[in-house]
Amino acid sequence: MNPKLREKTLESLSAVLPITGIMLFISIFLIPMELGTMVMFLVGAVMLIVGMGFFQLGAEMAMTPIGEGIGVEISKTKMTWLVAFIGFIMGVIITISEPDLQVLAEQVPSIPNLVLILTVAVGVGIFLALAIIRIKFQISLSRLLIVLYVMLIAVSFFVPKEFLAVAFDSGGVTTGPMTVPFIMALGVGLASVRSDKNSASDSFGLVALSSVGPILAVLILGLFYKPTQADYSLADVAQVSTTRDVAEVFVSELPDFGLEVLVSLLPIVAVFILFQLVTRRYHKRDLKRIAVGMIYTCVGLILFLCGVNVGFAPVGASLGKELASLSYNWVLVPIGMVIGYYIVKAEPAIQVLNHQVENVTDGAISVKSMNRSMSIGVAISIGLAMLRILLGIPIQWIIIPGYVIALVMSLFVPKIFVGIAFDSGGVASGPMTSTFLLPLSIGTCQALGGNLMTDAFGVVALVALTPLIAIQIMGLVYRFKTAKLEKGMLYAGITDDSDEIIDLEEDTLYGAE
């Protein structure tokens, strides 16, 4: 076995094992599950582990070098309009190819699927172009985000309440496993040609700005369409009695997910081929590595999506219904928080982001600290989502104050943490959220007789929100520790030269306004 693949698979195992253990605990002590249901879940978990291993290695071998290469070449272009146009086209192509967008289109009633997909794709394209221009002209990310989110909040007051949760959900859903690795690598490539001290912090923020486009697009559509209820049906757990039945269920679904992933990858492959023909950037050895990486990415996503959709999603819906039916259904809040803490580590793009953060900051921001902050943030968000369903709390009562807090914090947090935090929101709300946590919320809402549009939807939006605050709190702690260390060295009589070294290191890590 490829040593690198073994390493990635072991990382996936450590990420998926806790959530599997939690489900076993719940099935034994709280909600007894049929043996067939649990076997389906466990097989899905195995496919998840193997799929994540292949996907992470594939992203490292193919998506990252392609994104970085395109970013470097774009940065060399002097014509701003051409830079913006290329960013727009790439944003549209990648968004249309995102599997999660198809899921979103099926969930939003009253809007034709094609209308929603094209509108969201154009929104992502416009904001990806804006993100590229921001890096090129070194525009402050925090100030730009404040302007954009103030605009979103203002528009939200004119949109029917049934649309709010779905609109904010769309921001997280459309930045999924296909989009995120490419866009993050693009940011690194764009910033790598700059030698100034802000280049590291400016390499982040593309996912953050690209997440604004879908939210605004769906909010605008909400001004023209008037939905009243979600046309959404949850898949039941497949009835199996033998191991052959289990194998047949998963094997029968593999071709559909294979076709879905191939269709998603084709636009990216086409962009890469065109890019290579024009620039001749990659040598034969690089091309071979990228081709193998594409195969790994394809295999990984097929296994991952089949595992979560067939093995995880039906179990999530069933679990939500059963827990909501208990006389002590308040237990949904702590159970949701525990599930949220561990499930975010199983998102395929999370580890890609965390490793990229560690590489860009030369280990100053570790994978471990990122995982811990993200897990705490998502745990809080799932707890809030369950509480919101139980009590019928409107989504705007949480979303608007949450974004206000995050945006105010962005003015005081080191620059690099702002980009990482707002990127992490889009990355955290990936396929695990949409295929396990969303069905969990919908199952809970249906059991309680709530309104799906106003109560169940919104869990993705909350998952995308809380990491913004959690990562920025980590940034404030880093700033406090750095200031304390600097002050201690001054008291200890460190020379001026040493102080200059400390300042230089701080600027390199955090950037300067």
C-alpha positions in Angstrom: 0.0 0.0 0.0 1.2 3.5 -0.8 2.7 4.9 2.4 1.1 8.3 1.8 -2.3 6.7 1.2 -1.8 4.6 4.4 -1.1 7.9 6.3 -4.2 9.6 4.9 -6.4 6.6 5.6 -5.2 6.4 9.2 -6.0 10.1 9.6 -9.5 9.4 8.2 -9.8 6.4 10.6 -9.1 8.7 13.6 -11.6 11.2 12.4 -14.5 8.8 11.7 -14.0 6.3 14.6 -15.3 8.7 17.3 -18.6 9.4 15.5 -19.0 5.6 14.9 -18.5 4.9 18.6 -21.1 7.6 19.6 -23.7 5.9 17.3 -22.9 2.5 18.8 -23.3 4.0 22.3 -26.7 5.6 21.4 -28.0 2.4 19.8 -27.1 0.4 22.9 -28.2 2.8 25.7 -30.8 5.2 24.2 -32.3 4.2 20.9 -32.0 0.5 20.1 -31.4 0.0 16.3 -32.1 -3.0 14.2 -29.0 -5.0 13.4 -29.4 -4.4 9.7 -29.5 -0.6 10.2 -26.4 -0.7 12.3 -24.6 -2.9 9.7 -25.5 -0.4 7.0 -24.1 2.4 9.1 -20.8 0.6 9.8 -20.3 -0.3 6.1 -20.9 3.4 5.3 -18.3 4.3 7.9 -15.7 2.0 6.3 -16.4 3.5 2.9 -16.1 6.9 4.5 -12.7 6.1 5.9 -11.3 4.7 2.7 -12.9 7.4 0.6 -11.5 10.2 2.7 -8.0 8.7 2.5 -8.1 8.5 -1.3 -9.7 12.0 -1.6 -7.1 13.7 0.7 -4.2 12.2 -1.2 -5.9 13.0 -4.6 -6.4 16.7 -3.5 -2.8 16.9 -2.5 -1.5 15.4 -5.8 -3.9 17.1 -8.3 -6.2 19.8 -7.0 -3.6 21.7 -5.0 -0.9 22.0 -7.8 -3.6 22.8 -10.4 -5.1 25.6 -8.2 -1.7 27.0 -7.3 -0.5 26.9 -10.9 -3.5 28.8 -12.2 -3.2 31.3 -9.3 0.5 32.0 -10.1 -0.2 32.5 -13.8 -3.2 34.8 -13.1 -1.0 37.0 -10.8 1.4 37.6 -13.7 -1.4 39.1 -15.8 -1.5 42.9 -15.9 -5.0 43.2 -17.3 -7.4 43.4 -14.3 -10.5 42.7 -16.4 -8.9 39.5 -17.7 -8.0 38.4 -14.1 -11.6 39.1 -13.0 -13.1 37.3 -16.1 -11.0 34.2 -15.5 -12.0 34.1 -11.8 -15.7 34.5 -12.8 -15.5 31.6 -15.4 -13.7 29.3 -12.9 -16.2 30.1 -10.2 -19.2 29.3 -12.4 -17.6 26.0 -13.8 -16.5 24.7 -10.4 -19.9 25.6 -8.7 -22.0 23.9 -11.4 -19.8 20.8 -10.9 -20.3 20.8 -7.1 -22.4 17.7 -6.1 -23.8 19.4 -3.0 -25.4 22.1 -5.2 -27.6 19.4 -6.7 -28.7 18.4 -3.2 -29.6 22.0 -2.4 -31.6 22.5 -5.6 -33.8 19.5 -4.7 -34.4 20.9 -1.2 -35.7 24.4 -2.3 -39.3 24.3 -3.3 -41.0 26.6 -5.9 -37.7 27.4 -7.7 -36.8 25.4 -10.8 -33.5 23.5 -10.2 -31.8 25.0 -13.3 -32.7 28.5 -12.2 -31.3 28.0 -8.7 -28.1 26.2 -10.0 -27.2 28.9 -12.6 -28.0 31.8 -10.2 -25.9 30.4 -7.4 -23.0 29.6 -9.9 -23.1 33.2 -11.2 -23.1 34.4 -7.6 -20.0 32.3 -6.8 -18.3 33.4 -10.0 -18.8 37.1 -9.3 -17.5 36.8 -5.7 -14.5 34.6 -6.7 -13.5 37.3 -9.2 -13.9 39.9 -6.4 -11.7 37.7 -4.1 -9.0 37.4 -6.7 -9.0 41.2 -7.2 -8.8 41.7 -3.4 -5.6 39.7 -3.3 -4.2 41.4 -6.3 -4.8 44.9 -4.9 -4.3 43.9 -1.2 -7.8 45.1 -0.1 -8.5 44.5 3.6 -10.5 41.3 3.9 -12.2 42.3 7.2 -13.5 45.6 5.8 -14.7 43.9 2.6 -16.5 41.2 4.6 -18.2 43.8 6.8 -19.6 45.6 3.8 -20.8 42.4 2.2 -22.5 40.9 5.3 -24.1 44.2 6.2 -25.6 44.1 2.6 -26.8 40.4 3.2 -28.4 41.3 6.5 -30.2 44.3 4.9 -31.5 42.2 2.1 -32.7 39.5 4.5 -35.3 41.8 6.0 -37.1 41.9 2.7 -37.1 38.2 2.1 -39.9 35.8 3.3 -38.8 34.0 6.5 -39.2 30.6 4.8 -36.3 31.6 2.6 -33.8 32.8 5.2 -32.6 29.5 6.6 -32.2 27.9 3.1 -30.4 31.0 1.8 -27.8 30.9 4.6 -27.5 27.1 4.3 -26.6 27.6 0.6 -23.5 29.5 1.5 -22.0 26.5 3.2 -23.4 23.8 0.9 -22.0 25.1 -2.3 -18.5 25.3 -1.0 -18.1 21.5 -0.8 -15.4 18.9 -1.4 -14.9 19.7 -5.1 -14.8 23.5 -4.8 -12.8 24.0 -1.5 -9.4 22.4 -2.3 -9.2 24.1 -5.7 -10.2 27.5 -4.4 -7.8 27.4 -1.4 -4.9 26.3 -3.6 -5.8 29.1 -6.0 -5.5 31.6 -3.1 -2.0 30.2 -2.2 -0.9 30.5 -5.8 -2.2 34.1 -6.1 -0.4 35.2 -3.0 2.8 33.2 -3.6 4.2 35.6 -6.2 4.1 38.4 -3.7 7.1 38.9 -1.4 5.4 41.3 1.1 4.7 40.4 4.7 0.9 40.2 4.1 1.1 37.5 1.4 0.5 34.6 3.8 -2.7 36.2 5.3 -4.0 37.2 1.9 -3.8 33.6 0.6 -6.9 32.9 2.7 -10.3 34.4 2.2 -11.3 33.1 -1.2 -13.7 30.5 0.2 -15.1 33.1 2.6 -16.0 35.5 -0.2 -17.2 32.7 -2.5 -19.6 31.7 0.2 -21.3 35.1 0.1 -22.4 34.7 -3.5 -24.8 31.7 -2.9 -26.4 33.4 0.1 -27.1 36.6 -1.8 -28.3 34.7 -4.9 -30.9 32.7 -3.0 -32.0 35.8 -1.0 -32.5 37.7 -4.3 -34.5 34.7 -5.6 -36.6 34.9 -2.4 -37.8 38.3 -3.5 -39.5 36.7 -6.6 -40.5 33.3 -5.3 -42.9 32.6 -2.4 -42.4 29.2 -0.9 -44.6 27.9 2.0 -43.2 24.5 2.8 -40.3 22.3 1.8 -40.9 19.5 -0.7 -38.4 17.1 1.0 -38.7 13.4 1.6 -36.2 11.6 3.8 -34.8 8.3 2.6 -35.7 5.3 4.7 -33.0 2.9 5.9 -32.7 0.0 3.5 -34.2 -3.2 4.8 -31.5 -5.9 4.8 -31.3 -9.3 6.4 -28.1 -10.8 5.1 -24.6 -9.5 4.3 -25.4 -10.1 0.6 -28.3 -7.6 0.9 -26.0 -5.0 2.4 -23.5 -5.4 -0.4 -26.2 -5.3 -3.1 -27.6 -2.0 -1.7 -24.2 -0.2 -1.8 -23.1 -1.8 -5.1 -26.4 -0.7 -6.7 -25.8 2.9 -5.7 -22.2 3.1 -6.7 -22.8 3.7 -10.5 -25.0 6.8 -9.7 -22.4 8.4 -7.5 -19.7 7.4 -9.9 -21.5 9.3 -12.7 -22.2 12.2 -10.4 -18.5 12.5 -9.5 -17.3 12.1 -13.1 -19.6 14.8 -14.3 -18.3 17.0 -11.5 -14.6 16.4 -12.3 -14.9 16.8 -16.1 -15.1 20.7 -16.0 -12.1 20.9 -13.8 -10.2 18.5 -16.1 -11.2 20.6 -19.1 -9.9 23.8 -17.4 -6.7 22.1 -16.5 -6.1 20.8 -20.1 -6.8 24.2 -21.6 -4.5 25.8 -19.0 -1.7 23.4 -19.8 -2.0 23.9 -23.5 -1.7 27.7 -23.1 1.0 27.9 -20.5 2.9 24.6 -20.8 3.6 24.9 -17.0 3.8 21.3 -16.0 6.4 18.7 -17.2 5.6 15.1 -18.1 6.3 13.9 -14.5 4.0 16.5 -13.0 1.2 15.6 -15.5 1.5 11.9 -14.6 1.3 12.8 -10.9 -1.8 15.0 -11.5 -3.5 12.3 -13.5 -3.0 9.8 -10.7 -4.2 12.4 -8.2 -7.4 12.9 -10.3 -8.1 9.2 -10.2 -7.6 9.1 -6.4 -9.9 12.1 -6.1 -12.6 10.4 -8.2 -12.4 7.1 -6.4 -12.3 8.8 -3.0 -15.4 11.0 -3.6 -17.4 8.1 -5.0 -16.7 5.9 -1.9 -17.3 8.9 0.4 -20.6 10.1 -1.1 -21.9 6.5 -1.3 -21.0 5.9 2.3 -22.6 9.0 3.7 -25.7 9.0 1.5 -26.5 5.3 1.8 -25.1 4.5 5.2 -25.3 7.7 7.2 -28.1 9.9 5.9 -31.0 7.5 6.6 -29.6 6.7 10.0 -29.4 10.4 10.9 -33.1 11.0 10.0 -34.2 7.9 11.9 -32.1 9.0 14.9 -33.6 12.5 14.9 -37.2 11.1 14.8 -36.5 8.6 17.7 -34.8 11.1 20.0 -37.5 13.8 19.4 -40.1 11.2 20.4 -38.6 10.6 23.8 -40.2 12.2 26.9 -36.9 13.8 27.7 -36.2 15.0 24.2 -34.0 17.8 25.6 -31.3 15.2 25.4 -31.1 16.2 21.7 -29.1 19.3 22.6 -26.1 17.5 24.4 -26.2 14.6 22.0 -26.2 17.0 19.1 -23.2 18.8 20.6 -21.2 15.6 21.0 -22.0 14.5 17.4 -21.1 18.0 16.1 -17.7 18.0 18.0 -16.6 14.8 16.3 -18.4 14.8 12.9 -16.6 17.9 11.7 -13.3 16.0 11.7 -14.8 13.6 9.1 -15.5 16.4 6.6 -13.1 15.7 3.7 -12.1 19.3 3.0 -11.4 20.1 6.7 -8.1 18.2 6.8 -7.1 19.8 3.4 -7.7 23.3 5.0 -6.0 22.4 8.3 -2.8 21.0 6.6 -2.7 24.0 4.3 -2.9 26.4 7.3 -0.1 24.5 9.0 2.1 24.7 5.8 1.4 28.4 5.1 2.2 29.4 8.7 5.2 27.0 9.0 3.5 25.1 11.8 2.7 28.2 13.9 -1.0 27.3 13.6 -1.1 23.5 14.0 -3.6 20.9 12.6 -4.4 20.0 16.3 -5.3 23.5 17.3 -7.4 24.0 14.2 -9.2 20.7 14.8 -9.9 21.6 18.4 -11.3 25.1 17.5 -13.4 23.8 14.7 -14.8 21.0 16.8 -15.8 23.4 19.6 -17.4 25.8 17.2 -19.5 23.1 15.4 -20.5 21.5 18.7 -22.0 24.8 19.8 -23.7 25.2 16.4 -25.4 21.8 16.5 -26.5 22.4 20.1 -28.1 25.7 19.0 -29.7 24.0 16.0 -31.4 21.4 18.2 -32.4 24.0 20.7 -33.9 26.1 17.9 -36.0 23.2 16.6 -37.2 22.3 20.1 -38.2 25.9 21.0 -39.0 27.3 17.5 -36.4 30.1 17.7 -36.2 32.1 14.4 -32.9 31.6 12.6 -32.3 35.4 12.3 -32.2 35.7 16.1 -29.0 33.6 16.0 -27.5 34.4 12.6 -27.6 38.2 12.7 -26.0 38.6 16.2 -23.5 35.8 15.4 -22.3 37.6 12.2 -22.2 40.9 14.0 -19.9 39.4 16.6 -17.7 37.7 14.0 -17.4 40.9 11.9 -16.5 43.1 14.9 -13.9 40.6 16.0 -12.3 40.7 12.6 -11.3 44.3 13.2 -9.1 43.2 16.2 -7.9 39.8 15.2 -4.5 39.3 13.4 -5.2 39.3 9.6 -4.3 35.7 8.9 -6.9 34.5 11.4 -9.6 36.5 9.7 -9.1 34.7 6.4 -8.7 31.3 8.0 -11.8 31.8 10.2 -14.1 32.9 7.4 -12.8 30.1 5.1 -13.3 27.5 7.8 -17.0 28.3 7.9 -17.6 27.3 4.3 -15.3 24.3 4.7 -17.0 22.9 7.9 -20.4 22.8 6.3 -19.7 20.1 3.8 -21.3 16.8 2.8 -21.2 15.3 6.3 -23.4 18.2 7.4 -25.8 18.1 4.5 -26.1 14.3 4.5 -26.2 13.5 8.3 -26.8 16.6 10.4 -29.5 18.0 8.0 -31.5 14.7 8.0 -31.0 14.6 11.8 -32.6 18.1 12.0 -35.4 17.2 9.5 -36.2 14.0 11.3 -36.4 15.8 14.6 -38.6 18.6 13.1 -41.0 16.1 11.5 -41.4 14.2 14.8 -42.2 17.5 16.6 -44.6 18.7 13.9 -42.5 21.8 13.1 -42.1 23.7 9.8 -39.2 22.3 7.8 -38.4 25.6 6.0 -38.2 27.7 9.2 -37.1 25.2 11.8 -35.1 22.3 10.3 -33.2 24.2 7.6 -30.5 26.5 9.1 -28.3 23.8 10.6 -25.8 24.2 7.8 -25.8 28.0 8.3 -25.1 27.6 12.0 -22.3 25.1 11.3 -20.8 27.7 8.9 -21.2 30.5 11.5 -19.6 29.3 14.7 -16.1 28.5 13.4 -15.9 32.1 12.4 -16.0 33.1 16.1 -14.1 30.1 17.4 -11.0 30.5 15.1 -10.9 34.3 15.7 -10.9 33.6 19.5 -7.9 31.4 18.8 -6.4 34.4 17.0 -7.0 36.7 20.0 -5.3 34.1 22.2 -2.3 34.0 19.9 -2.1 37.8 19.8 -2.3 37.9 23.7 0.4 35.3 24.0 2.7 37.0 21.5 2.3 40.4 23.3 3.0 38.8 26.6 6.1 37.0 25.3 7.4 40.2 23.7 6.8 42.1 27.0 8.6 39.4 29.0 11.6 39.6 26.7 11.7 43.4 27.0 11.8 43.0 30.8 14.5 40.4 30.5 16.7 42.9 28.6 16.6 41.4 25.1 18.6 43.5 22.6 17.0 45.6 19.9 18.1 43.2 17.3 16.2 40.4 18.9 13.1 42.6 19.2 13.3 43.2 15.5 13.4 39.5 14.8 10.3 39.0 17.0 8.5 41.8 15.2 9.5 40.3 11.8 8.2 36.9 12.8 4.9 38.3 14.1 4.4 40.3 10.8 5.1 37.2 8.8 2.6 35.1 10.7 -0.2 37.6 11.2 0.3 40.4 8.6 -0.1 44.0 9.3 -3.0 46.3 8.5 
